[in-house]
Amino acid sequence: MTLPVECFFVLSALLFMIGFFGFITRRDLIAMLISVELILNAVDLQFAAVNRLLYPTGNEGMFFTLFSIGVSAAESAVAIAIIISAYRVYHSDAPESIRNLKG
């Protein structure tokens, strides 16, 4: 038994909305990063679902998804390094405290 593709579209839209809402409402950098990761995971799910819908025997969407996961991992590592560096300087993880990054 396989799920219809529309279920994946709905799940992707739900993940995107949760991530967007979390990014807008959160006030610390780590929670904002997690929200951005939710948005990127929604995009990955959308790549796979569109691939399954348009090209059921092809793997192009899966390769895009794997590439996007790799870029997301690199982005997370760089973002966490920046957050840690900013926390060491400003002693806060709130975005308001690090608006001026001229150091």
PyMOL CGO cylinders between C-alpha atoms (Angstrom):
from pymol import cmd
from pymol.cgo import CYLINDER

trace = [
    CYLINDER, 0.00, 0.00, 0.00, 1.42, 3.35, -1.03, 0.3, 1, 1, 1, 1, 1, 1,
    CYLINDER, 1.42, 3.35, -1.03, 0.29, 6.78, 0.02, 0.3, 1, 1, 1, 1, 1, 1,
    CYLINDER, 0.29, 6.78, 0.02, -1.01, 9.15, -2.62, 0.3, 1, 1, 1, 1, 1, 1,
    CYLINDER, -1.01, 9.15, -2.62, 1.32, 11.97, -3.62, 0.3, 1, 1, 1, 1, 1, 1,
    CYLINDER, 1.32, 11.97, -3.62, -1.17, 14.56, -2.35, 0.3, 1, 1, 1, 1, 1, 1,
    CYLINDER, -1.17, 14.56, -2.35, -0.47, 13.41, 1.22, 0.3, 1, 1, 1, 1, 1, 1,
    CYLINDER, -0.47, 13.41, 1.22, 3.19, 14.32, 0.75, 0.3, 1, 1, 1, 1, 1, 1,
    CYLINDER, 3.19, 14.32, 0.75, 2.21, 17.72, -0.65, 0.3, 1, 1, 1, 1, 1, 1,
    CYLINDER, 2.21, 17.72, -0.65, 0.00, 18.41, 2.37, 0.3, 1, 1, 1, 1, 1, 1,
    CYLINDER, 0.00, 18.41, 2.37, 2.73, 17.27, 4.78, 0.3, 1, 1, 1, 1, 1, 1,
    CYLINDER, 2.73, 17.27, 4.78, 5.28, 19.44, 2.99, 0.3, 1, 1, 1, 1, 1, 1,
    CYLINDER, 5.28, 19.44, 2.99, 2.99, 22.48, 3.17, 0.3, 1, 1, 1, 1, 1, 1,
    CYLINDER, 2.99, 22.48, 3.17, 2.36, 21.82, 6.86, 0.3, 1, 1, 1, 1, 1, 1,
    CYLINDER, 2.36, 21.82, 6.86, 6.09, 21.54, 7.60, 0.3, 1, 1, 1, 1, 1, 1,
    CYLINDER, 6.09, 21.54, 7.60, 6.74, 24.73, 5.69, 0.3, 1, 1, 1, 1, 1, 1,
    CYLINDER, 6.74, 24.73, 5.69, 4.05, 26.65, 7.57, 0.3, 1, 1, 1, 1, 1, 1,
    CYLINDER, 4.05, 26.65, 7.57, 5.27, 25.39, 10.95, 0.3, 1, 1, 1, 1, 1, 1,
    CYLINDER, 5.27, 25.39, 10.95, 8.84, 26.35, 10.07, 0.3, 1, 1, 1, 1, 1, 1,
    CYLINDER, 8.84, 26.35, 10.07, 7.81, 29.79, 8.82, 0.3, 1, 1, 1, 1, 1, 1,
    CYLINDER, 7.81, 29.79, 8.82, 5.68, 30.44, 11.91, 0.3, 1, 1, 1, 1, 1, 1,
    CYLINDER, 5.68, 30.44, 11.91, 8.52, 29.29, 14.15, 0.3, 1, 1, 1, 1, 1, 1,
    CYLINDER, 8.52, 29.29, 14.15, 11.02, 31.54, 12.39, 0.3, 1, 1, 1, 1, 1, 1,
    CYLINDER, 11.02, 31.54, 12.39, 8.77, 34.58, 12.70, 0.3, 1, 1, 1, 1, 1, 1,
    CYLINDER, 8.77, 34.58, 12.70, 7.78, 34.05, 16.35, 0.3, 1, 1, 1, 1, 1, 1,
    CYLINDER, 7.78, 34.05, 16.35, 10.99, 32.75, 17.97, 0.3, 1, 1, 1, 1, 1, 1,
    CYLINDER, 10.99, 32.75, 17.97, 13.38, 35.12, 19.68, 0.3, 1, 1, 1, 1, 1, 1,
    CYLINDER, 13.38, 35.12, 19.68, 16.54, 33.00, 19.97, 0.3, 1, 1, 1, 1, 1, 1,
    CYLINDER, 16.54, 33.00, 19.97, 18.93, 32.07, 17.20, 0.3, 1, 1, 1, 1, 1, 1,
    CYLINDER, 18.93, 32.07, 17.20, 18.95, 28.29, 17.75, 0.3, 1, 1, 1, 1, 1, 1,
    CYLINDER, 18.95, 28.29, 17.75, 15.14, 28.05, 17.51, 0.3, 1, 1, 1, 1, 1, 1,
    CYLINDER, 15.14, 28.05, 17.51, 15.26, 30.18, 14.38, 0.3, 1, 1, 1, 1, 1, 1,
    CYLINDER, 15.26, 30.18, 14.38, 17.86, 27.83, 12.90, 0.3, 1, 1, 1, 1, 1, 1,
    CYLINDER, 17.86, 27.83, 12.90, 15.68, 24.83, 13.69, 0.3, 1, 1, 1, 1, 1, 1,
    CYLINDER, 15.68, 24.83, 13.69, 12.76, 26.57, 11.97, 0.3, 1, 1, 1, 1, 1, 1,
    CYLINDER, 12.76, 26.57, 11.97, 14.86, 27.18, 8.87, 0.3, 1, 1, 1, 1, 1, 1,
    CYLINDER, 14.86, 27.18, 8.87, 15.80, 23.50, 8.88, 0.3, 1, 1, 1, 1, 1, 1,
    CYLINDER, 15.80, 23.50, 8.88, 12.10, 22.59, 8.98, 0.3, 1, 1, 1, 1, 1, 1,
    CYLINDER, 12.10, 22.59, 8.98, 11.54, 24.79, 5.94, 0.3, 1, 1, 1, 1, 1, 1,
    CYLINDER, 11.54, 24.79, 5.94, 14.42, 23.11, 4.10, 0.3, 1, 1, 1, 1, 1, 1,
    CYLINDER, 14.42, 23.11, 4.10, 13.05, 19.67, 5.00, 0.3, 1, 1, 1, 1, 1, 1,
    CYLINDER, 13.05, 19.67, 5.00, 9.70, 20.70, 3.57, 0.3, 1, 1, 1, 1, 1, 1,
    CYLINDER, 9.70, 20.70, 3.57, 11.44, 21.63, 0.33, 0.3, 1, 1, 1, 1, 1, 1,
    CYLINDER, 11.44, 21.63, 0.33, 13.26, 18.28, 0.29, 0.3, 1, 1, 1, 1, 1, 1,
    CYLINDER, 13.26, 18.28, 0.29, 9.96, 16.44, 0.73, 0.3, 1, 1, 1, 1, 1, 1,
    CYLINDER, 9.96, 16.44, 0.73, 8.47, 18.51, -2.07, 0.3, 1, 1, 1, 1, 1, 1,
    CYLINDER, 8.47, 18.51, -2.07, 11.37, 17.58, -4.40, 0.3, 1, 1, 1, 1, 1, 1,
    CYLINDER, 11.37, 17.58, -4.40, 10.79, 13.89, -3.73, 0.3, 1, 1, 1, 1, 1, 1,
    CYLINDER, 10.79, 13.89, -3.73, 7.01, 14.15, -4.12, 0.3, 1, 1, 1, 1, 1, 1,
    CYLINDER, 7.01, 14.15, -4.12, 7.19, 16.05, -7.40, 0.3, 1, 1, 1, 1, 1, 1,
    CYLINDER, 7.19, 16.05, -7.40, 9.72, 13.53, -8.69, 0.3, 1, 1, 1, 1, 1, 1,
    CYLINDER, 9.72, 13.53, -8.69, 7.38, 10.69, -7.78, 0.3, 1, 1, 1, 1, 1, 1,
    CYLINDER, 7.38, 10.69, -7.78, 4.45, 12.46, -9.45, 0.3, 1, 1, 1, 1, 1, 1,
    CYLINDER, 4.45, 12.46, -9.45, 6.12, 13.51, -12.71, 0.3, 1, 1, 1, 1, 1, 1,
    CYLINDER, 6.12, 13.51, -12.71, 8.83, 10.87, -13.19, 0.3, 1, 1, 1, 1, 1, 1,
    CYLINDER, 8.83, 10.87, -13.19, 7.91, 7.70, -11.27, 0.3, 1, 1, 1, 1, 1, 1,
    CYLINDER, 7.91, 7.70, -11.27, 10.87, 5.75, -12.67, 0.3, 1, 1, 1, 1, 1, 1,
    CYLINDER, 10.87, 5.75, -12.67, 13.42, 8.60, -12.54, 0.3, 1, 1, 1, 1, 1, 1,
    CYLINDER, 13.42, 8.60, -12.54, 15.63, 9.68, -9.69, 0.3, 1, 1, 1, 1, 1, 1,
    CYLINDER, 15.63, 9.68, -9.69, 16.26, 13.32, -10.53, 0.3, 1, 1, 1, 1, 1, 1,
    CYLINDER, 16.26, 13.32, -10.53, 14.22, 14.63, -7.59, 0.3, 1, 1, 1, 1, 1, 1,
    CYLINDER, 14.22, 14.63, -7.59, 15.99, 12.25, -5.24, 0.3, 1, 1, 1, 1, 1, 1,
    CYLINDER, 15.99, 12.25, -5.24, 19.38, 13.58, -6.36, 0.3, 1, 1, 1, 1, 1, 1,
    CYLINDER, 19.38, 13.58, -6.36, 18.16, 17.14, -5.82, 0.3, 1, 1, 1, 1, 1, 1,
    CYLINDER, 18.16, 17.14, -5.82, 16.98, 16.09, -2.37, 0.3, 1, 1, 1, 1, 1, 1,
    CYLINDER, 16.98, 16.09, -2.37, 20.33, 14.55, -1.47, 0.3, 1, 1, 1, 1, 1, 1,
    CYLINDER, 20.33, 14.55, -1.47, 22.16, 17.64, -2.71, 0.3, 1, 1, 1, 1, 1, 1,
    CYLINDER, 22.16, 17.64, -2.71, 19.82, 19.86, -0.69, 0.3, 1, 1, 1, 1, 1, 1,
    CYLINDER, 19.82, 19.86, -0.69, 20.38, 17.76, 2.44, 0.3, 1, 1, 1, 1, 1, 1,
    CYLINDER, 20.38, 17.76, 2.44, 24.14, 18.17, 2.01, 0.3, 1, 1, 1, 1, 1, 1,
    CYLINDER, 24.14, 18.17, 2.01, 23.80, 21.93, 1.59, 0.3, 1, 1, 1, 1, 1, 1,
    CYLINDER, 23.80, 21.93, 1.59, 21.51, 22.04, 4.66, 0.3, 1, 1, 1, 1, 1, 1,
    CYLINDER, 21.51, 22.04, 4.66, 24.09, 20.19, 6.74, 0.3, 1, 1, 1, 1, 1, 1,
    CYLINDER, 24.09, 20.19, 6.74, 26.83, 22.60, 5.72, 0.3, 1, 1, 1, 1, 1, 1,
    CYLINDER, 26.83, 22.60, 5.72, 24.56, 25.57, 6.36, 0.3, 1, 1, 1, 1, 1, 1,
    CYLINDER, 24.56, 25.57, 6.36, 23.72, 24.26, 9.82, 0.3, 1, 1, 1, 1, 1, 1,
    CYLINDER, 23.72, 24.26, 9.82, 27.38, 23.79, 10.72, 0.3, 1, 1, 1, 1, 1, 1,
    CYLINDER, 27.38, 23.79, 10.72, 28.27, 27.32, 9.62, 0.3, 1, 1, 1, 1, 1, 1,
    CYLINDER, 28.27, 27.32, 9.62, 25.22, 28.83, 11.33, 0.3, 1, 1, 1, 1, 1, 1,
    CYLINDER, 25.22, 28.83, 11.33, 25.96, 27.07, 14.62, 0.3, 1, 1, 1, 1, 1, 1,
    CYLINDER, 25.96, 27.07, 14.62, 29.59, 28.26, 14.45, 0.3, 1, 1, 1, 1, 1, 1,
    CYLINDER, 29.59, 28.26, 14.45, 28.40, 31.84, 13.90, 0.3, 1, 1, 1, 1, 1, 1,
    CYLINDER, 28.40, 31.84, 13.90, 25.88, 31.56, 16.75, 0.3, 1, 1, 1, 1, 1, 1,
    CYLINDER, 25.88, 31.56, 16.75, 28.55, 30.22, 19.13, 0.3, 1, 1, 1, 1, 1, 1,
    CYLINDER, 28.55, 30.22, 19.13, 30.95, 32.99, 18.11, 0.3, 1, 1, 1, 1, 1, 1,
    CYLINDER, 30.95, 32.99, 18.11, 28.28, 35.65, 18.59, 0.3, 1, 1, 1, 1, 1, 1,
    CYLINDER, 28.28, 35.65, 18.59, 27.33, 34.17, 21.95, 0.3, 1, 1, 1, 1, 1, 1,
    CYLINDER, 27.33, 34.17, 21.95, 30.96, 34.37, 23.12, 0.3, 1, 1, 1, 1, 1, 1,
    CYLINDER, 30.96, 34.37, 23.12, 31.13, 38.04, 22.19, 0.3, 1, 1, 1, 1, 1, 1,
    CYLINDER, 31.13, 38.04, 22.19, 27.65, 39.26, 23.20, 0.3, 1, 1, 1, 1, 1, 1,
    CYLINDER, 27.65, 39.26, 23.20, 26.73, 36.67, 25.89, 0.3, 1, 1, 1, 1, 1, 1,
    CYLINDER, 26.73, 36.67, 25.89, 23.24, 36.33, 24.43, 0.3, 1, 1, 1, 1, 1, 1,
    CYLINDER, 23.24, 36.33, 24.43, 21.52, 34.29, 21.76, 0.3, 1, 1, 1, 1, 1, 1,
    CYLINDER, 21.52, 34.29, 21.76, 18.83, 36.88, 21.05, 0.3, 1, 1, 1, 1, 1, 1,
    CYLINDER, 18.83, 36.88, 21.05, 18.94, 38.41, 17.57, 0.3, 1, 1, 1, 1, 1, 1,
    CYLINDER, 18.94, 38.41, 17.57, 18.35, 41.89, 19.01, 0.3, 1, 1, 1, 1, 1, 1,
    CYLINDER, 18.35, 41.89, 19.01, 21.62, 41.81, 20.94, 0.3, 1, 1, 1, 1, 1, 1,
    CYLINDER, 21.62, 41.81, 20.94, 23.79, 41.13, 17.89, 0.3, 1, 1, 1, 1, 1, 1,
    CYLINDER, 23.79, 41.13, 17.89, 22.34, 43.55, 15.35, 0.3, 1, 1, 1, 1, 1, 1,
    CYLINDER, 22.34, 43.55, 15.35, 25.65, 45.37, 15.01, 0.3, 1, 1, 1, 1, 1, 1,
    CYLINDER, 25.65, 45.37, 15.01, 28.23, 42.73, 14.09, 0.3, 1, 1, 1, 1, 1, 1,
    CYLINDER, 28.23, 42.73, 14.09, 31.11, 45.12, 13.45, 0.3, 1, 1, 1, 1, 1, 1,
    CYLINDER, 31.11, 45.12, 13.45, 32.83, 43.69, 16.52, 0.3, 1, 1, 1, 1, 1, 1,
]
cmd.load_cgo(trace, "trace")
